[in-house]
Amino acid sequence: MFQKKIFIVYIPKGNYEALVHYEDTIVNKVSQEKIFKYVDTNLRENLKRVFGLKSIAVWGSRGGDANRQKFDKMKAGDDIFIIEGNTIKLMGKIATTDININLSKELWKNIKGDSMEPWELIYFIANPVEIGLPFDILKDLFGYKKEWQLRGLTNISDDRILDFYSKYDDLYEILLRIKKGEKVEKKQIENIEEVKKIVEEIEENEETIKELSDHVKMQHKLALLGIKTGSKVWVPKNDQKKLREEFQFNDFEKEFTAGIDINAKYVENIDVVWKEEFRIDAAFEIENSTAIYSGLLRFADLKIVAPNSNYPLFIVAPQLKKHKVFEQVKRPTFREIDFDKKVHFLSYERIDEIDTFFQSSTAGLDINLLIGKSESIS
């Protein structure tokens, strides 16, 4: 299991000045034009890669040895929480950092008019979500006592993080589930080998050239549709060359930088992924061959190691093969992990309809439209 860190910023209850700054630079975000006046070229390019043209959520901490030691350990993809009193106000991902007194003075002026000590240790936050949950929930997840008190910038200890990830998967997704009132599930690692045994039970037939072509055509359509939702698009490295050669398409992500709390190997070989820099929006497996199983197995592995993920999973296949998909998903091993409730079936024909409707558009597609057009396997 890869190691990551979790940082916590504490705002005392009723700290009016900090809450005003929070509204200014977190809720309302900061324009790139304002930031770029004070940062170097490398940081500008990094921010544009993560945020595109969007405004950016920014926060900072005062200098000093204690804060600097923690700040120096921050890396892209680490979790960041802002706590006000006993409430988890916000969670997000560290996109990148900078030590920048001048930018600090521009962003966080003293409301009273006199000078203030600059928040020079600056972190740019991707995928910020206002969560509004009791801080006690985070304490419980990581085994802290109720009396644990925060002060300034701190981080959760490595041993507690390792213990958490030995039982659970994606913290970001878990808190979203709790916010929605949904059940949080523990990993079921022991089921992985059972799922893989299914491969031995199914005869794999080689795909014909036509099937391969249809598979690549559908990858291309899903990639174009993903861009129209405003997402970044990933396809496996082995398939990128095919899309370039057949469709002159090159708008996919060149590297899968997951930033999620599971190993990228469980995601980066999925046929098409719609994503942000540190978040997955949707995942698609295209089933073309006579034996319907390879995509199902990838999704099954993913759901076992990340049972709390909220993004939709789609099996995409011709309508004529729908019954074969349903038969495989309803196998006892898959039912044991509630797989039939977590995967949507989306036919080629439905994708073609959506693609035709949005043919002349460059934006405006919403993932909920695909969910509405899909069929529940359960």
Secondary structure, DSSP 8 states (H G I E B T S, - for coil): -----EEEEEE-TT-HHHHHHHIIIIIS-B-HHHHHTSS-HHHHHHHHHHHTTS-BEEEEE--SHHHHHHHTT--TT-EEEEEETTEEEEEEEEEEEEE-HHHHHHH---TTSS------EEEEEEEEEEEEEEHHHHHHHTT--TT----SEEE--HHHHHHHHHH---HHHHHHHHHHT-------GGGHHHHHTHHHHS------HHHHHHHHHHHHHHHHHHHHTT-EEE--HHHHHHHHHHH----S-SS----SSS-GGGTTTSSEEEEETTEEEEEEEE--SSS--HHHHHHHHHHHH-TT--S-EEEEE-GGGHHHHHHHHTSHHHHHTTGGGTEEEEEHHHHHHHHHHTTT-SS---HHHHHHHSEE--
